[in-house]
C-alpha cells in the first residue's frame, strides 16, 4: 500500500512541478523529508 502511495505522490509532485516550476524546490524538499519518515497508521500520515 505504501509503495503505491509513494508512486502516486511522485507522479503528482512531478505534475505540480511542471505546472508550477517555482514550487520545484519546496516540493522536492517536502517529498524528501516525507519519504524518510515511517508512519504507523494512515491517520498519522494525514496529520502531516
Residue frames as qw, qx, qy, qz and C-alpha x, y, z in Angstrom:
[[0.000, 0.885, 0.465, 0.000, 0.00, 0.00, 0.00],
 [0.276, -0.834, 0.076, 0.471, 2.72, 2.49, 0.93],
 [0.434, -0.139, 0.583, 0.673, 4.68, 1.74, -2.23],
 [0.215, 0.628, 0.649, 0.373, 1.58, 2.56, -4.27],
 [0.149, -0.937, -0.255, 0.185, 1.16, 5.79, -2.32],
 [0.423, -0.566, 0.313, 0.635, 4.80, 6.74, -2.97],
 [0.372, 0.201, 0.658, 0.623, 4.30, 6.21, -6.69],
 [0.054, 0.815, 0.541, 0.200, 1.16, 8.36, -6.69],
 [0.304, -0.868, -0.057, 0.388, 2.87, 11.09, -4.68],
 [0.443, -0.313, 0.466, 0.699, 5.87, 11.15, -7.03],
 [0.278, 0.458, 0.668, 0.516, 3.54, 11.35, -10.03],
 [0.082, -0.909, -0.407, -0.028, 1.57, 14.23, -8.52],
 [0.402, -0.732, 0.118, 0.537, 4.71, 16.10, -7.47],
 [0.402, -0.074, 0.549, 0.729, 6.16, 15.88, -10.97],
 [0.139, 0.695, 0.612, 0.351, 2.83, 17.13, -12.33],
 [0.222, -0.931, -0.229, 0.178, 2.85, 20.13, -9.98],
 [0.477, -0.485, 0.304, 0.667, 6.49, 20.87, -10.82],
 [0.334, 0.282, 0.611, 0.660, 5.52, 21.09, -14.49],
 [0.045, -0.817, -0.511, -0.263, 2.54, 23.33, -13.73],
 [0.290, -0.954, 0.030, -0.073, 4.27, 25.45, -11.05],
 [0.762, 0.373, -0.307, 0.431, 8.03, 25.49, -11.78],
 [0.022, -0.672, 0.380, -0.635, 8.75, 27.90, -8.91],
 [0.763, -0.449, 0.235, -0.401, 7.46, 25.31, -6.43],
 [0.821, 0.298, -0.485, 0.046, 10.02, 22.70, -7.52],
 [0.307, 0.377, -0.686, 0.541, 12.47, 23.03, -4.63],
 [0.454, -0.266, 0.477, -0.704, 9.87, 23.23, -1.82],
 [0.908, 0.053, -0.077, -0.409, 8.04, 20.22, -3.24],
 [0.750, 0.322, -0.552, 0.172, 11.23, 18.17, -3.57],
 [0.039, 0.389, -0.657, 0.645, 12.32, 19.09, -0.03],
 [0.675, -0.163, 0.293, -0.657, 8.89, 18.12, 1.34],
 [0.922, 0.174, -0.264, -0.225, 8.92, 14.85, -0.59],
 [0.527, 0.402, -0.656, 0.360, 12.43, 14.03, 0.62],
 [0.208, -0.320, 0.615, -0.690, 11.54, 14.67, 4.27],
 [0.795, -0.035, 0.144, -0.589, 8.29, 12.74, 3.98],
 [0.843, 0.271, -0.451, -0.109, 9.98, 9.74, 2.37],
 [0.329, 0.377, -0.734, 0.459, 12.33, 9.35, 5.36],
 [0.424, -0.201, 0.527, -0.708, 9.51, 9.09, 7.91],
 [0.285, -0.125, -0.932, -0.188, 7.73, 5.81, 8.54],
 [0.499, -0.228, 0.121, -0.827, 4.11, 6.16, 9.52],
 [0.179, -0.006, 0.949, -0.261, 2.38, 3.52, 11.62],
 [0.320, 0.564, 0.738, -0.188, -1.14, 4.42, 10.52],
 [0.274, 0.546, 0.474, 0.633, -2.83, 6.35, 7.74],
 [0.256, -0.915, -0.310, -0.023, -4.16, 8.81, 10.33],
 [0.542, -0.618, 0.141, 0.551, -0.59, 9.76, 11.30],
 [0.457, 0.152, 0.491, 0.726, 0.22, 10.29, 7.63],
 [0.045, 0.776, 0.489, 0.395, -2.77, 12.61, 7.23],
 [0.413, -0.831, -0.183, 0.324, -1.52, 14.72, 10.16],
 [0.478, -0.259, 0.304, 0.782, 1.45, 15.79, 8.07]]
